[in-house]
Amino acid sequence: MSKSLIIAALSLGAFIFPVQVSAQDGDLLPGGKLVLTNATSTIEGPSGGGISTWSSINGLEADNGIGLTGHVTIIELPDFGWQSHGIAMGIANRVELSYARQNFDTRDVGAALGLGRGYTLNQDVYSAKVRLAGDLVYGDPLLPQISLGVQHKRNLDGVVAKAVGARSENGTDVTLSATKLFLSHSLLVSAAARYTNANQTGLLGFGTGEDRNYDLQFEGSMAYQLSRRAVIGAEFRTKPDALGLGEDDWMDLFAAYAVTDNLTLTAAYADLGSIATFKNQRGTFVSAQVAF
């Protein structure tokens, strides 16, 4: 199922504001987008905010070039540590391919759950996204950029996932996102629907028992550009609770700054609610992204 979804998505075809600029002939890495037009990488790899997917395409490529992005993200919570890193390729500001590894350190919770102190849950996420219509900046202001994406997730700790009641260690999310920059107001608005059966984004497996438990979830973001290099914003993401562990919705308040045209740093206050019955998981989110 997951392979066919990825093939279908491909065949259809930063932190914030993608703008298209024509590349010179023969230049595959032209860096055609303006500063802060390279979308930031989410914890799952695709471009967007830190926790929510946008319709943007990663990389600094122009409309006939190739862009490359690498990122590292760290989230420090009271009882857990979350780290993700990955790479992405943007093709002609139309197609995005990405990979991310998620590492979730259970710290003392691991000992309490019988896993061992500092036991780390790991997951690989392979993603593809294609821009279907519209443009984030240009064209009809009432027509946003619309993108379809798939995220195939492979949990590397299937024994643990099934021990807490998950049906499977592998799963695939499908996202449909719409994003628009209202240029005269320096305001970006994004909304996405995610069809998923992931427990804690897949770190606790997918579905439960004999049920695949697919649900439709919502992700929303707003961002305001303070200056040519500084952006602030907020995100919200609803989450399923198939395992009955009290999995909460997520939110964050973020600020991003383009240190150079290629390097963007992001910091946020993140509220991830309850994780594996441990409540009030609020902490700091920091990310560094290099894009070409």
N, C-alpha and C positions, 0 to 999 in steps of 0.2 A: 504493500500500500504506500509506504513512505517514498520508495523510489519512483513510483508512477506519479506521485504528487509533485516531486521535484522536477521530473521531466516535463510535466504539464506546465509548471510555472515557467520553466526556461523557454518553452516553445512559444509562449505568449509574446514573446517579444523580439564643522563642522559642528560644530555642534549643531548648527541649525541651517541656514538659508542657502540651498543650492541655487546657483546661477550659472547658466550655460554660456560659454564663450568658445568660439570656434578654435580648434587646434590647428597648428601648422601641419601641412602634409608631411607624413613620415615620422612625426613626433608622437610616440605612444604614451609618454608621461608629460603632457604639456602643462599640467598645473593650471588648468583653465578657470577654476572657480576662485572667487574672491575670498579674502580672509574670513574665517568663521563660517564658510559655506560647506566645509566638510562635516557631514553629520557625525555626531559622536557614536561610539559603539555601546550598545546595551550590554548587560551582563550575560546575555545569550548570544551576542555576536553581531546581529544585524544593526543597521544604523537607526538612530532615534535618540531618545533621552536615555538616561541611565537604566531605567526600569521599564520603559514603554517603547514599543515599536512605532516608528513613523514611516511615512511613505518615501522619505528621502533615500538617496542612493549614496553609499559610502565612497570615499576617495575624492581627490581633487581633479579628476579627469574632466575634459571638455566633452562636447557632444559627439566626438568621434575618436576619443582616446581611451586610455586605461588608467585607472587610479588604484593605488594600494594604500592600505591602512593597517596599523598595528596598535593594539591597546593593552593596558594592564589596569585592572580595577580591584580595589580593596575595600571591603565593608567591615568595619569593626563594631560588633554588637556586644551586649553585656555577657552573653553566654556562648557566643559562636564567633567564628571568623570566616569570612567569605572572600575568596579571591578568584578572579577570572582573567584570562588573557587569551588573545586570539588575533587573527588576521582576516582581512577582507579585501576583495577586489571589486571595483566598480567598472563596468564596461559601458562606455558611451552615455553615461548618466541614465542608463536604461535598465541594466541588469546588475544585480549585486549577488556575489557569492561570498560566504563567510564561514569561518570555523572558530569555535571558542571552547576552551576547557574550563570547567567550573570545579573549584576545590572548596569543600565546606568542612572546616575544622570544628569538630564537636567539643573539643577541650574537655572540661570536667563533666559535661553532659554525657560524653562517651562512656565514662566510667559508670555513671549512674544508670545508663541504659544497658550496661553489660558489654559494650563494644570495646572498652579500653580507653583510657584517657588520651585525648588528642587524635582519636580515630577520625580520618578524613574521608568524606564521601566525595566521589569524583564523577564527572559527567562530561561527555563530548557532545557538542551541538553543531550540526552541519545545516547550513541555511542557504536558501535561495530566495531572491525577491525580484520582481519585475514591475516596472512602472507601466501601468495600463493606460492612463489618460492624464491630461492636465499638466500643470507646471506649478511649482511652489511659489514662483515669483511672477511670471508673465501670464498673459492671456486673461480670460474672463475672471474677474475677482471672485465670482461666485462658484467657479469650478476649481476645486482643489486638485493637487496632485494625488492620484489614486494608485496604490500599489498592492499587489497580491504576493504573499510570501508563504514559505513553508519552512519549518524548523524541525529537523529530525534529530531526536535526542537519544543518546545511548548511555544509560546509567551503568557505571562500571562496578557497582556494588549491589548486584541483583539479589544476592542472598539477604542483605539487610532490608532492601525494599520489600521483598516478599514477606519477610518476618514481621513487618509492621502492617501487612495486609494488602499491599499493592498487587495488582493483577499481573503486571509485566514490568521488566526493566527497560523496555524501549517504547518510545511513543513519538508521535508527530503532531505538531501544532500547525494550524493554518491561520494566517492573519490577513485581514483586509483593512488597509489603513488609508486615511485621507488627511492631508496636511496642506496648510496654506499660510503664506506670509502676507499680511496686510501691510505693504511696504510703507504707505504714508503714515502708519501708526507704529512702525517697528515692532509689530506684534505677530507672533506665530501661534496658530491654533492647530492641534492635531487630535484625531480620534481614531481608534482602531478597535476592531472586533477580533477576538481570538477564540478559535474553536479548539479546545484542549481537554485532555484528561490527565494532565500532569499534576502530581502532588509535590508542592514546593518546587515548582518549575521542573520537576522530574527527579530531583535529588532523593525523593522518597518514592520513586517509581511512578507508575501510571495506572489509573483505574483502581478498582478494589474488588477482591473476590473474583467472581465470574463475570463482573460487569465492567465494560470499557469506560463507562461514566464520562462520556464526552459532554462538555458544557460550553455555552457561549459566554465569554467574558469580555469586559470593556477595559480599554486603556485610553487615558486622556492626558493631554499636556498643553500648557500655555507657556510661552517664553517671550521676554521683552528685551530688546537690544538697547543697552544703556549707552554704548559707544561702538565704534568700529570693531573693538576687540573684546568687549565685555557683554555678557548675557546673564540674565537671571530668569528663573522660572519655577514651575511646580508641575508635578506629575501625580497621577492616580491610576492604580491598577487593581481591578477586582480579581479575586482568586477563588477557585473551587475548594470544597472541603470534603472530598470523597471519603477520606479516611476517618473523618469524625474527630480529628485532633485539634479542632479549633483554629484551622488555618485562616488567617485574617487577610483583608485587603491591604495593599501597600500604598505608600505615598512618600514623596520627597520634596524638598525645597532645595534648589540647586543654583550654583553660580559657576559660569565657565569663562575662562580668559585665554585668548590666543597669545601665547608668549612670543611666538613667531608665526609666520604664515603656515608652517608645517606642524607646529607643536601646540596642542590645546590641553590645558589642565582644567579639571572639573572637581568641585567639592560640593557636598550636599549633606543635609540632615535627612536621614532615612528612617522611616517608621515601618518596620516589617511585621509588627504585631506579634502574634503567637507562632512559634516554630516548635514543632514536636512537643506541644503542651507547655513549653517555657514561654511565658508571656513577656510583654513589654520589651521586645527586641528593637530598641531604638539606638541609633548610633551614627557614626560618620561614614561617608561614602567619598572616596577619592579616586580619581581616574586620570591617567595620562594617555594621550593619543598622538601618534605620529602619522601624518598622511602626506601622500605625494600624488 
